[in-house]
Amino acid sequence: MSKTKKDYVCSCHKITKSDMKNEIKDGVTEFKLLQKNTKIGTKCSSCKKENKKRFAKYLKKQKKKQVTT
């Protein structure tokens, strides 16, 4: 199944929610490192603020999972 524009959280670099979650699972704990690895929010920056919030939310969920397992 191909991705559509609505699947991307950063359409400039074609980054999806899954890409972000996978980065967190791989140990990324800072938004700056996420940007370095994926380039998310580095072109037009229109998604940066929302993705910082999304990243914090996903990171919190991942940490919670680690505590319960």
Backbone as JSON Lines, residues from 0, in Angstrom:
{"i":0,"aa":"M","n":[0.85,-1.18,0.0],"ca":[0.0,0.0,0.0],"c":[0.89,1.24,0.0]}
{"i":1,"aa":"S","n":[0.65,2.15,-0.91],"ca":[1.47,3.35,-0.96],"c":[0.94,4.4,0.02]}
{"i":2,"aa":"K","n":[1.86,5.22,0.46],"ca":[1.49,6.26,1.42],"c":[0.89,7.46,0.69]}
{"i":3,"aa":"T","n":[-0.09,8.08,1.33],"ca":[-0.69,9.29,0.78],"c":[-0.2,10.48,1.59]}
{"i":4,"aa":"K","n":[-0.49,11.65,1.11],"ca":[-0.05,12.88,1.76],"c":[-0.49,12.94,3.22]}
{"i":5,"aa":"K","n":[-1.67,12.41,3.52],"ca":[-2.18,12.47,4.9],"c":[-1.42,11.53,5.84]}
{"i":6,"aa":"D","n":[-0.67,10.59,5.31],"ca":[0.12,9.67,6.14],"c":[1.4,10.32,6.67]}
{"i":7,"aa":"Y","n":[1.81,11.4,6.07],"ca":[3.07,12.04,6.44],"c":[2.88,13.08,7.54]}
{"i":8,"aa":"V","n":[3.8,13.07,8.52],"ca":[3.82,14.13,9.53],"c":[4.81,15.23,9.11]}
{"i":9,"aa":"C","n":[5.64,14.91,8.14],"ca":[6.54,15.89,7.5],"c":[6.52,15.56,6.01]}
{"i":10,"aa":"S","n":[5.71,16.3,5.28],"ca":[5.56,15.97,3.86],"c":[6.79,16.35,3.03]}
{"i":11,"aa":"C","n":[7.56,17.32,3.49],"ca":[8.77,17.71,2.75],"c":[9.76,16.55,2.64]}
{"i":12,"aa":"H","n":[9.89,15.81,3.74],"ca":[10.86,14.7,3.78],"c":[10.18,13.33,3.84]}
{"i":13,"aa":"K","n":[8.84,13.32,3.67],"ca":[8.06,12.08,3.64],"c":[8.28,11.22,4.89]}
{"i":14,"aa":"I","n":[8.17,11.85,6.06],"ca":[8.31,11.17,7.34],"c":[6.92,10.86,7.87]}
{"i":15,"aa":"T","n":[6.72,9.63,8.32],"ca":[5.43,9.19,8.85],"c":[5.49,9.07,10.37]}
{"i":16,"aa":"K","n":[4.33,8.87,10.98],"ca":[4.27,8.62,12.42],"c":[5.07,7.37,12.76]}
{"i":17,"aa":"S","n":[4.95,6.37,11.91],"ca":[5.69,5.12,12.13],"c":[7.19,5.34,12.11]}
{"i":18,"aa":"D","n":[7.66,6.19,11.21],"ca":[9.09,6.51,11.17],"c":[9.53,7.11,12.5]}
{"i":19,"aa":"M","n":[8.72,8.03,13.01],"ca":[9.04,8.69,14.28],"c":[9.05,7.67,15.42]}
{"i":20,"aa":"K","n":[8.03,6.83,15.47],"ca":[7.95,5.81,16.53],"c":[9.13,4.84,16.45]}
{"i":21,"aa":"N","n":[9.52,4.47,15.25],"ca":[10.66,3.57,15.09],"c":[11.96,4.2,15.57]}
{"i":22,"aa":"E","n":[12.13,5.48,15.34],"ca":[13.32,6.19,15.83],"c":[13.36,6.15,17.36]}
{"i":23,"aa":"I","n":[12.22,6.34,17.98],"ca":[12.15,6.3,19.44],"c":[12.47,4.89,19.93]}
{"i":24,"aa":"K","n":[11.92,3.88,19.28],"ca":[12.22,2.5,19.65],"c":[13.7,2.18,19.5]}
{"i":25,"aa":"D","n":[14.36,2.86,18.55],"ca":[15.78,2.66,18.31],"c":[16.66,3.48,19.27]}
{"i":26,"aa":"G","n":[16.02,4.2,20.2],"ca":[16.79,4.89,21.23],"c":[16.86,6.4,21.15]}
{"i":27,"aa":"V","n":[16.2,7.0,20.17],"ca":[16.23,8.46,20.06],"c":[15.36,9.06,21.17]}
{"i":28,"aa":"T","n":[15.96,9.95,21.96],"ca":[15.24,10.54,23.09],"c":[15.19,12.07,23.03]}
{"i":29,"aa":"E","n":[15.75,12.65,21.97],"ca":[15.74,14.1,21.8],"c":[15.27,14.45,20.4]}
{"i":30,"aa":"F","n":[14.45,15.51,20.31],"ca":[13.92,15.93,19.02],"c":[15.03,16.33,18.05]}
{"i":31,"aa":"K","n":[16.07,16.96,18.56],"ca":[17.2,17.37,17.7],"c":[17.84,16.15,17.03]}
{"i":32,"aa":"L","n":[17.95,15.05,17.76],"ca":[18.52,13.84,17.18],"c":[17.57,13.24,16.14]}
{"i":33,"aa":"L","n":[16.27,13.31,16.43],"ca":[15.28,12.87,15.45],"c":[15.44,13.67,14.16]}
{"i":34,"aa":"Q","n":[15.61,14.97,14.3],"ca":[15.81,15.83,13.13],"c":[17.08,15.45,12.37]}
{"i":35,"aa":"K","n":[18.13,15.18,13.11],"ca":[19.4,14.81,12.48],"c":[19.24,13.5,11.69]}
{"i":36,"aa":"N","n":[18.54,12.56,12.29],"ca":[18.37,11.25,11.65],"c":[17.39,11.25,10.49]}
{"i":37,"aa":"T","n":[16.33,12.05,10.59],"ca":[15.26,11.97,9.59],"c":[15.07,13.25,8.77]}
{"i":38,"aa":"K","n":[15.62,14.34,9.24],"ca":[15.45,15.68,8.63],"c":[14.05,16.26,8.86]}
{"i":39,"aa":"I","n":[13.27,15.64,9.74],"ca":[11.91,16.1,10.03],"c":[11.9,17.56,10.48]}
{"i":40,"aa":"G","n":[11.05,18.35,9.87],"ca":[10.89,19.75,10.25],"c":[12.06,20.65,9.92]}
{"i":41,"aa":"T","n":[12.93,20.23,9.01],"ca":[14.12,21.03,8.7],"c":[14.06,21.77,7.37]}
{"i":42,"aa":"K","n":[13.03,21.52,6.58],"ca":[12.95,22.2,5.27],"c":[12.1,23.45,5.37]}
{"i":43,"aa":"C","n":[10.81,23.3,5.46],"ca":[9.94,24.49,5.53],"c":[9.59,24.85,6.98]}
{"i":44,"aa":"S","n":[9.78,23.9,7.89],"ca":[9.55,24.07,9.34],"c":[8.08,24.23,9.74]}
{"i":45,"aa":"S","n":[7.16,24.1,8.82],"ca":[5.74,24.28,9.18],"c":[5.23,23.17,10.1]}
{"i":46,"aa":"C","n":[5.86,22.02,10.09],"ca":[5.42,20.9,10.92],"c":[6.2,20.77,12.22]}
{"i":47,"aa":"K","n":[7.22,21.57,12.38],"ca":[8.16,21.4,13.5],"c":[7.47,21.47,14.87]}
{"i":48,"aa":"K","n":[6.67,22.48,15.1],"ca":[6.04,22.67,16.41],"c":[5.13,21.48,16.75]}
{"i":49,"aa":"E","n":[4.3,21.09,15.81],"ca":[3.38,19.97,16.04],"c":[4.15,18.66,16.23]}
{"i":50,"aa":"N","n":[5.21,18.48,15.47],"ca":[5.97,17.25,15.58],"c":[6.8,17.18,16.86]}
{"i":51,"aa":"K","n":[7.2,18.31,17.39],"ca":[7.86,18.31,18.69],"c":[6.9,17.8,19.76]}
{"i":52,"aa":"K","n":[5.65,18.24,19.7],"ca":[4.63,17.78,20.63],"c":[4.37,16.29,20.44]}
{"i":53,"aa":"R","n":[4.23,15.88,19.19],"ca":[3.96,14.48,18.86],"c":[5.12,13.59,19.35]}
{"i":54,"aa":"F","n":[6.34,14.04,19.13],"ca":[7.51,13.3,19.57],"c":[7.51,13.12,21.09]}
{"i":55,"aa":"A","n":[7.22,14.19,21.82],"ca":[7.18,14.12,23.28],"c":[6.11,13.13,23.75]}
{"i":56,"aa":"K","n":[4.96,13.15,23.09],"ca":[3.86,12.23,23.42],"c":[4.27,10.78,23.18]}
{"i":57,"aa":"Y","n":[4.86,10.49,22.03],"ca":[5.28,9.13,21.7],"c":[6.41,8.67,22.62]}
{"i":58,"aa":"L","n":[7.32,9.58,22.94],"ca":[8.43,9.24,23.82],"c":[7.91,8.88,25.21]}
{"i":59,"aa":"K","n":[6.95,9.64,25.7],"ca":[6.35,9.37,27.0],"c":[5.67,8.0,27.0]}
{"i":60,"aa":"K","n":[4.95,7.69,25.93],"ca":[4.29,6.39,25.82],"c":[5.31,5.25,25.8]}
{"i":61,"aa":"Q","n":[6.4,5.45,25.07],"ca":[7.44,4.42,24.97],"c":[8.09,4.19,26.33]}
{"i":62,"aa":"K","n":[8.37,5.25,27.06],"ca":[8.96,5.12,28.39],"c":[8.02,4.38,29.33]}
{"i":63,"aa":"K","n":[6.73,4.67,29.19],"ca":[5.72,4.01,30.02],"c":[5.7,2.51,29.72]}
{"i":64,"aa":"K","n":[5.8,2.15,28.45],"ca":[5.83,0.74,28.04],"c":[7.03,0.03,28.65]}
{"i":65,"aa":"Q","n":[8.18,0.71,28.65],"ca":[9.4,0.11,29.18],"c":[9.29,-0.14,30.68]}
{"i":66,"aa":"V","n":[8.6,0.72,31.38],"ca":[8.44,0.57,32.82],"c":[7.52,-0.6,33.13]}
{"i":67,"aa":"T","n":[6.5,-0.8,32.32],"ca":[5.53,-1.86,32.59],"c":[5.98,-3.23,32.08]}
{"i":68,"aa":"T","n":[7.02,-3.27,31.27],"ca":[7.47,-4.59,30.76],"c":[8.73,-5.05,31.43]}
